[in-house]
Each structure stands twice: as C-alpha cells, then as structure tokens.
Amino acid sequence: MRQAQWPSVGLDAEKHKGRNVVERPFCTLMLWRALAARYDNSL
C-alpha cells in the first residue's frame, strides 16, 4: 500500500462544513448561469 507523499494536515470538520454551506449555493448559481447563457445563445 502506498503512503501519502505529504504529511497529513488536520482537517477542522466544522470549518469544512461552513465552507460547504457557502460554496454549494455558489455552485448552483454558476450552473444556472451557464445554462442560461447556453439557452440565450440558442435563441
């Protein structure tokens, strides 16, 4: 089994959850924005 090349850095689970809560709506917004741009170009 291979070992990681870099030393393990501790993950703060609470910070990660908070970041995910913020990041998820932005990803959804970007998805809809891209979809709208494609739709607009097809008209």
GULORO-157372 format. One record per residue (C-alpha): residue in three letters; x, y, z. Coordinates in steps of 0.2 Angstrom, whole numbers, plus 5000, padded with zeros to 4 digits. Layout:
BEGIN
ALAXYZ/...
REM end
This chain:
BEGIN
MET500050005000/ARG500650174995/GLN500950305009/ALA500550495006/GLN501950595000/TRP501450745010/PRO501250745029/SER499450745034/VAL498650915039/GLY497250915052/LEU495550955045/ASP494451065055/ALA492750975051/GLU491751125057/LYS492651255046/HIS492451125032/LYS490551115035/GLY490451305035/ARG491351325019/ASN490251195011/VAL488751285016/VAL489351445007/GLU490151354992/ARG488551254987/PRO487451404983/PHE488851474973/CYS489051314963/THR487151304960/LEU487151494954/MET488551454942/LEU487751304935/TRP486151404931/ARG487151554924/ALA487951434912/LEU486351354907/ALA485551524904/ALA487051584894/ARG486851424883/TYR484951454881/ASP485251634877/ASN486451594863/SER485251464855/LEU483851584853/
REM end
